[in-house]
Amino acid sequence: MARFIKEGISEEASFAADVKVRQTVEGIIDDIRTGGDKAVRKFSVKFDKWDPKSFRLSGAEREEILASLPSQTIEDIQFAQEQVRNFALHQKAALTDIEVETLPGVVLGHKNIPVSSVGCYVPGGRYPMVASAHMSVVTAKAAGVKRVVACTPPINGEIPAATVAAMHLGGADDIYILGGVQAIVSMVMGTESMQSVDFLVGPGNAYVAEAKRQLFGGVGIDLLAGPTEVLIIADDSADAEMVATDLLGQAEHGPTTPAILITTNEDLAHATIDEIKEQLKTLPTADVAGVAWKDCGQIILVDDLEEACQEADRIASEHVQVLTKDNDYFLENMRNYGALFLGPRTNVAYGDKVIGTNHTLPTKMAARYTGGLWVGKFLKTVTYQKVLTDEASVMIGEYCSRLCDLENFMAHKAQADLRVKRYSKN
């Protein structure tokens, strides 16, 4: 039976903070809805101390920013984007249009049509999330999206050059140095200087996630992302150094990041706790990772791999790393996860930055019902139908007429009856 060796804080403890976030976002949305660009600028100055002549970068500014970066940085960005693009194109190739004659004279089909315009939010703050540009902009363009708008905040009053380079090289049509809720609302609602988009993607802080939640419906969204999550499943073949390193590798994202170990080996559990203490003494981001581990870290001891799989499915973590003697057991049996990382030679950082799979993934147990961002999110699967013969229209029409009558839809019934009358040979 599973038991906790270390527990994190309860969900109830964070409820009050969620309420405050919700109220703050409501106010910002209302202000921008009525105030447009003027309100956007007010919030940019308030939150980012950023008041440029134009939030949108010109073509010349984009080229100047690229020229300021080392060639190795450009090469690294291009390598990562090629991996993301390549995998996205393979995924797209698996999504085929279909057309089938389901009954004599009745043809049904579907087409995969790219969304017309997409807004990509790339977070900044303490960490310039260059890789998020690959995951959103590159994948949208691989899907065939015609217009991609990308927004990222300034960092300490400066334009984040590497992030802009990634947006530009990824194919963004418009780039804005604009952050937070004001960026999200601008892309969704549009302002005097920004045309609205149809679909919005990208991670962000709690305020960005709440803005996406409140604006959903007027625009499509990829998913509602909470704090980054990592779950490691390990047995006695794993070592504490690697487990601790990989837990802290995600814990540095933020103080509310859940970092969880499920293990069949109690010695590994205690060794991991000791190893984390040691690594936090020298880790440059220990001020964040240490709080996350203290408040949100968990270690769960289980009897066997089957119980480990059950616990992992219950948790439904964003990232699941498997360090066991039988890693494929989890590939074959696990159902609830954002992305799996199988074996010691891979890790979550590979997926976050460069290997080619998308790093925008479900959190807060959403992995129970959805996967993460991928090329298919930018495609609408729409259906069509053709009835080719009089006989087919009459046959379908007779069924339709009776079914409409069953539901008291008389105007619907009339549509069917008209076809039966017009195309019947009797």
C-alpha positions as CSV (number, residue, x, y, z in Angstrom):
1,M,0.0,0.0,0.0
2,A,1.4,3.4,-0.9
3,R,2.5,5.7,1.9
4,F,4.0,9.1,2.0
5,I,7.6,9.6,3.2
6,K,7.3,13.3,2.5
7,E,4.2,15.4,1.9
8,G,3.6,18.8,0.4
9,I,1.2,21.5,1.4
10,S,-2.5,21.0,0.8
11,E,-4.5,22.4,-2.1
12,E,-6.7,24.4,0.3
13,A,-3.6,26.4,1.3
14,S,-3.4,28.0,-2.1
15,F,-7.1,28.8,-2.6
16,A,-6.9,32.4,-1.3
17,A,-4.1,33.2,-3.7
18,D,-6.2,31.9,-6.6
19,V,-9.1,34.3,-5.6
20,K,-6.8,37.3,-5.6
21,V,-5.4,36.4,-9.0
22,R,-8.9,36.0,-10.5
23,Q,-10.0,39.4,-9.2
24,T,-6.9,41.2,-10.5
25,V,-7.2,39.7,-14.0
26,E,-10.9,40.7,-14.2
27,G,-10.0,44.3,-13.5
28,I,-7.2,44.4,-16.2
29,I,-9.5,42.8,-18.8
30,D,-12.2,45.3,-18.1
31,D,-9.8,48.2,-18.4
32,I,-8.3,47.1,-21.7
33,R,-11.7,46.3,-23.1
34,T,-12.7,49.9,-22.7
35,G,-9.3,51.7,-22.8
36,G,-7.6,49.9,-25.6
37,D,-4.0,50.8,-26.3
38,K,-4.0,53.5,-23.6
39,A,-4.8,50.9,-21.0
40,V,-2.3,48.4,-22.4
41,R,0.4,51.0,-22.1
42,K,-0.6,51.9,-18.5
43,F,-0.3,48.2,-17.5
44,S,3.0,47.8,-19.3
45,V,4.5,50.7,-17.4
46,K,3.0,49.5,-14.1
47,F,4.1,45.9,-14.3
48,D,7.1,45.9,-16.6
49,K,8.3,49.6,-16.5
50,W,8.2,49.4,-20.3
51,D,7.0,52.4,-22.4
52,P,8.4,52.2,-25.9
53,K,7.2,54.3,-28.9
54,S,5.7,51.0,-30.3
55,F,5.4,47.6,-28.7
56,R,5.7,46.0,-32.1
57,L,9.2,45.4,-33.4
58,S,9.9,46.6,-37.0
59,G,11.7,44.4,-39.5
60,A,14.8,46.5,-39.1
61,E,14.7,46.2,-35.3
62,R,14.3,42.4,-35.6
63,E,17.4,42.2,-37.9
64,E,19.4,44.4,-35.5
65,I,18.6,42.2,-32.6
66,L,19.6,39.0,-34.5
67,A,22.9,40.7,-35.5
68,S,23.7,41.4,-31.8
69,L,23.7,37.7,-30.9
70,P,26.7,35.3,-31.1
71,S,26.6,33.0,-34.1
72,Q,26.6,30.0,-31.7
73,T,23.4,31.2,-30.1
74,I,21.7,31.5,-33.5
75,E,23.0,28.0,-34.5
76,D,21.6,26.5,-31.3
77,I,18.2,28.1,-31.7
78,Q,18.1,26.9,-35.3
79,F,19.0,23.3,-34.3
80,A,16.3,23.2,-31.6
81,Q,13.7,24.6,-34.0
82,E,14.6,22.1,-36.7
83,Q,13.9,19.3,-34.2
84,V,10.5,20.8,-33.2
85,R,9.6,21.5,-36.8
86,N,10.6,18.0,-38.0
87,F,8.5,16.2,-35.4
88,A,5.6,18.5,-35.9
89,L,5.6,17.9,-39.7
90,H,5.7,14.1,-39.1
91,Q,2.7,14.5,-36.7
92,K,0.9,16.6,-39.4
93,A,1.5,13.9,-42.0
94,A,-0.4,11.4,-39.8
95,L,-3.5,13.6,-39.9
96,T,-5.1,12.8,-43.3
97,D,-8.2,14.2,-44.9
98,I,-10.8,11.5,-45.6
99,E,-13.7,11.0,-47.9
100,V,-15.8,7.8,-47.8
101,E,-19.1,6.6,-49.3
102,T,-20.9,5.4,-46.2
103,L,-24.1,4.3,-48.1
104,P,-24.7,4.2,-51.9
105,G,-24.8,7.8,-53.0
106,V,-23.9,9.3,-49.5
107,V,-20.4,10.7,-49.3
108,L,-19.0,12.0,-46.0
109,G,-15.6,13.5,-45.4
110,H,-13.4,15.6,-43.2
111,K,-10.7,18.2,-43.8
112,N,-8.0,19.4,-41.5
113,I,-7.8,23.2,-41.9
114,P,-5.3,25.4,-40.1
115,V,-6.5,28.1,-37.8
116,S,-6.2,31.5,-39.6
117,S,-4.4,33.4,-36.8
118,V,-2.6,32.5,-33.6
119,G,-1.2,34.4,-30.7
120,C,1.9,32.9,-29.1
121,Y,2.8,34.1,-25.6
122,V,6.4,33.5,-24.6
123,P,7.1,34.2,-20.9
124,G,10.0,36.2,-19.6
125,G,10.6,37.3,-16.0
126,R,13.4,35.5,-14.2
127,Y,13.8,33.0,-17.0
128,P,13.7,34.1,-20.6
129,M,11.8,31.2,-22.1
130,V,13.4,31.1,-25.5
131,A,12.3,27.5,-26.0
132,S,8.6,28.5,-25.7
133,A,9.0,30.3,-29.0
134,H,10.0,27.1,-30.7
135,M,7.1,25.2,-29.2
136,S,4.4,27.7,-30.2
137,V,5.6,29.7,-33.2
138,V,7.4,26.9,-35.1
139,T,4.6,24.4,-34.5
140,A,1.9,26.9,-35.6
141,K,3.8,27.5,-38.8
142,A,4.3,23.8,-39.4
143,A,0.6,23.4,-39.2
144,G,0.1,26.0,-41.9
145,V,-1.2,29.0,-39.8
146,K,-1.0,32.1,-42.0
147,R,-0.6,34.8,-39.3
148,V,1.3,34.3,-36.1
149,V,1.6,37.0,-33.5
150,A,4.2,36.6,-30.8
151,C,4.4,38.5,-27.5
152,T,7.1,38.4,-24.8
153,P,7.8,40.8,-21.9
154,P,10.9,42.9,-21.5
155,I,13.4,41.7,-18.9
156,N,14.6,44.4,-16.6
157,G,13.7,47.1,-19.1
158,E,15.6,45.4,-21.9
159,I,14.4,43.5,-25.0
160,P,15.2,39.8,-24.6
161,A,17.3,39.4,-27.7
162,A,17.5,35.6,-27.8
163,T,13.8,35.2,-27.4
164,V,13.1,37.7,-30.2
165,A,15.6,35.8,-32.4
166,A,13.7,32.5,-31.7
167,M,10.4,34.2,-32.6
168,H,11.8,35.6,-35.8
169,L,13.6,32.5,-36.9
170,G,10.5,30.4,-36.0
171,G,8.5,32.5,-38.5
172,A,6.5,34.9,-36.4
173,D,4.8,37.5,-38.6
174,D,4.5,40.2,-35.8
175,I,6.6,40.4,-32.7
176,Y,5.6,42.6,-29.7
177,I,7.6,43.3,-26.6
178,L,4.6,43.2,-24.3
179,G,4.0,40.9,-21.3
180,G,1.6,39.5,-18.9
181,V,-2.2,39.9,-18.9
182,Q,-2.0,43.0,-21.1
183,A,-0.4,40.9,-23.8
184,I,-3.0,38.2,-23.6
185,V,-5.9,40.6,-23.7
186,S,-4.4,42.6,-26.6
187,M,-4.0,39.4,-28.7
188,V,-7.5,38.2,-27.9
189,M,-9.6,41.4,-28.0
190,G,-7.4,43.4,-30.4
191,T,-6.6,47.1,-29.9
192,E,-6.0,50.1,-32.1
193,S,-2.5,48.8,-32.9
194,M,-3.0,45.0,-32.7
195,Q,-5.4,42.8,-34.7
196,S,-7.1,40.1,-32.7
197,V,-6.3,36.4,-33.2
198,D,-8.4,33.3,-33.3
199,F,-6.3,31.0,-31.1
200,L,-4.0,31.6,-28.2
201,V,-1.1,29.4,-27.0
202,G,1.8,29.5,-24.6
203,P,2.6,29.1,-20.9
204,G,2.8,31.9,-18.3
205,N,2.4,32.7,-14.7
206,A,-0.8,32.4,-12.7
207,Y,-2.1,35.7,-14.0
208,V,-1.5,34.7,-17.7
209,A,-3.3,31.4,-17.1
210,E,-6.2,33.1,-15.4
211,A,-6.5,35.6,-18.3
212,K,-6.7,32.7,-20.8
213,R,-9.3,31.0,-18.6
214,Q,-11.5,34.1,-18.5
215,L,-11.1,34.9,-22.2
216,F,-11.7,31.4,-23.5
217,G,-14.7,31.2,-25.8
218,G,-14.0,34.4,-27.5
219,V,-10.8,32.7,-28.6
220,G,-9.5,29.2,-28.5
221,I,-6.7,28.2,-26.1
222,D,-4.2,25.4,-26.0
223,L,-4.7,24.5,-22.3
224,L,-4.8,26.1,-18.9
225,A,-1.3,25.7,-17.5
226,G,-0.6,25.7,-13.8
227,P,2.9,25.4,-12.2
228,T,5.3,23.0,-13.9
229,E,5.1,19.5,-12.5
230,V,7.6,16.6,-12.4
231,L,7.1,13.0,-11.3
232,I,9.9,10.5,-11.2
233,I,9.2,6.8,-10.9
234,A,12.3,4.9,-9.7
235,D,13.3,1.5,-8.3
236,D,16.5,0.2,-6.8
237,S,18.3,0.5,-10.2
238,A,18.1,4.3,-9.9
239,D,20.7,6.5,-8.1
240,A,19.9,9.3,-5.7
241,E,22.1,11.8,-7.5
242,M,20.2,11.5,-10.7
243,V,16.8,11.5,-9.0
244,A,17.6,14.6,-6.9
245,T,19.1,16.4,-9.9
246,D,16.1,15.8,-12.1
247,L,13.6,16.7,-9.3
248,L,15.4,20.0,-8.7
249,G,15.7,20.5,-12.5
250,Q,12.0,21.3,-12.6
251,A,11.6,22.6,-9.0
252,E,13.6,25.7,-10.1
253,H,10.7,26.8,-12.3
254,G,8.8,28.3,-9.3
255,P,8.0,28.0,-5.6
256,T,4.8,26.2,-6.3
257,T,6.2,23.5,-8.6
258,P,5.3,19.9,-7.5
259,A,8.3,17.6,-7.5
260,I,7.3,14.1,-6.7
261,L,9.2,10.8,-6.4
262,I,7.4,7.4,-6.5
263,T,9.7,4.6,-5.6
264,T,9.7,1.0,-4.6
265,N,12.9,1.4,-2.6
266,E,12.9,3.1,0.8
267,D,16.7,3.5,0.8
268,L,16.5,5.5,-2.4
269,A,13.8,7.7,-0.9
270,H,15.9,8.7,2.1
271,A,19.0,9.0,0.0
272,T,17.2,11.4,-2.4
273,I,16.2,13.6,0.5
274,D,19.8,13.8,1.7
275,E,21.1,14.4,-1.8
276,I,18.6,17.2,-2.4
277,K,19.8,18.9,0.8
278,E,23.4,18.7,-0.5
279,Q,22.6,20.0,-4.0
280,L,20.6,22.9,-2.7
281,K,23.8,24.2,-0.9
282,T,25.4,25.0,-4.3
283,L,22.5,25.2,-6.8
284,P,22.3,28.8,-8.2
285,T,18.5,28.7,-8.2
286,A,18.2,27.2,-4.7
287,D,16.2,30.2,-3.5
288,V,13.3,29.0,-5.8
289,A,13.9,25.2,-6.0
290,G,14.4,24.9,-2.3
291,V,11.0,26.5,-1.5
292,A,9.3,24.3,-4.1
293,W,10.8,21.1,-2.6
294,K,10.0,22.1,0.9
295,D,6.4,23.1,0.2
296,C,5.4,20.9,-2.8
297,G,7.9,18.0,-2.8
298,Q,6.6,14.6,-2.2
299,I,8.0,11.1,-1.8
300,I,5.7,8.1,-2.1
301,L,6.8,4.6,-1.3
302,V,5.0,1.8,-3.1
303,D,5.2,-2.0,-3.1
304,D,5.8,-2.7,-6.8
305,L,5.7,-1.2,-10.3
306,E,2.0,-1.9,-10.7
307,E,1.2,0.2,-7.7
308,A,3.7,2.8,-8.9
309,C,1.8,3.0,-12.2
310,Q,-1.5,3.3,-10.3
311,E,-0.2,6.2,-8.1
312,A,1.3,7.9,-11.2
313,D,-2.0,7.7,-13.0
314,R,-3.7,9.2,-10.0
315,I,-1.3,12.1,-9.9
316,A,-1.5,12.7,-13.7
317,S,1.7,14.7,-13.8
318,E,2.8,17.0,-16.6
319,H,6.3,15.4,-16.8
320,V,6.9,11.7,-15.9
321,Q,10.4,10.4,-15.8
322,V,10.9,6.7,-15.5
323,L,14.1,5.2,-14.0
324,T,13.4,1.5,-13.5
325,K,14.6,-1.9,-14.8
326,D,11.4,-2.1,-16.9
327,N,10.7,1.4,-18.3
328,D,8.5,0.1,-21.1
329,Y,6.1,-1.2,-18.6
330,F,5.0,2.4,-18.0
331,L,4.9,3.2,-21.7
332,E,2.5,0.3,-22.2
333,N,0.4,0.7,-19.0
334,M,0.3,4.4,-17.9
335,R,-2.6,6.5,-19.2
336,N,-2.4,9.9,-17.5
337,Y,0.7,12.0,-18.2
338,G,1.7,15.0,-20.3
339,A,5.0,13.5,-21.6
340,L,7.0,10.4,-20.7
341,F,10.8,10.4,-20.4
342,L,12.0,6.8,-20.4
343,G,15.4,5.8,-19.0
344,P,18.4,7.6,-17.6
345,R,19.7,8.8,-20.9
346,T,16.9,11.3,-21.3
347,N,15.4,13.8,-19.0
348,V,12.7,16.6,-18.8
349,A,15.2,19.3,-19.8
350,Y,15.7,17.6,-23.2
351,G,12.0,17.8,-23.8
352,D,11.8,21.3,-22.5
353,K,14.5,22.7,-24.7
354,V,15.6,20.8,-27.7
355,I,14.7,17.2,-28.5
356,G,11.6,18.0,-30.6
357,T,8.5,17.1,-28.6
358,N,6.4,20.0,-27.4
359,H,7.0,21.3,-23.9
360,T,3.6,23.0,-23.4
361,L,1.8,20.2,-21.5
362,P,-1.2,19.7,-19.2
363,T,-0.9,20.4,-15.5
364,K,-3.2,20.2,-12.5
365,M,-4.4,16.7,-13.4
366,A,-5.6,17.7,-16.9
367,A,-3.5,14.9,-18.3
368,R,-6.5,12.7,-17.4
369,Y,-8.3,14.1,-20.4
370,T,-5.9,15.9,-22.7
371,G,-2.5,15.9,-24.1
372,G,-0.3,18.9,-24.7
373,L,0.3,21.4,-27.5
374,W,1.0,19.8,-30.8
375,V,0.6,20.5,-34.5
376,G,-3.0,19.1,-34.4
377,K,-4.0,21.9,-31.9
378,F,-3.6,24.4,-34.7
379,L,-5.8,22.4,-37.1
380,K,-9.6,22.4,-37.2
381,T,-11.1,19.0,-38.3
382,V,-14.2,20.0,-40.2
383,T,-16.7,17.8,-41.9
384,Y,-18.7,17.9,-45.1
385,Q,-21.3,15.8,-46.8
386,K,-22.6,15.1,-50.3
387,V,-25.7,13.2,-51.4
388,L,-25.1,12.1,-55.0
389,T,-28.3,10.4,-56.0
390,D,-32.1,11.0,-55.7
391,E,-32.5,7.5,-54.2
392,A,-30.0,8.3,-51.4
393,S,-31.6,11.6,-50.6
394,V,-35.1,10.0,-50.4
395,M,-33.8,7.1,-48.2
396,I,-32.0,9.4,-45.8
397,G,-34.9,11.9,-45.9
398,E,-37.5,9.3,-44.8
399,Y,-35.4,8.4,-41.7
400,C,-34.7,12.0,-41.0
401,S,-38.4,13.0,-41.2
402,R,-39.4,10.3,-38.7
403,L,-36.6,11.3,-36.3
404,C,-37.4,15.0,-36.5
405,D,-41.1,14.2,-35.8
406,L,-39.9,12.2,-32.7
407,E,-38.2,15.3,-31.4
408,N,-41.0,17.8,-32.4
409,F,-38.7,19.6,-34.8
410,M,-41.3,20.4,-37.4
411,A,-39.1,22.8,-39.5
412,H,-36.3,20.3,-39.5
413,K,-38.9,17.7,-40.7
414,A,-40.0,20.0,-43.5
415,Q,-36.4,20.1,-44.9
416,A,-36.4,16.3,-45.0
417,D,-39.9,16.0,-46.4
418,L,-39.1,18.5,-49.2
419,R,-36.3,16.3,-50.4
420,V,-38.4,13.1,-50.2
421,K,-41.1,14.8,-52.2
422,R,-38.8,16.4,-54.8
423,Y,-36.6,13.4,-55.4
424,S,-39.0,10.5,-55.1
425,K,-39.8,8.7,-58.3
426,N,-43.3,7.8,-57.0
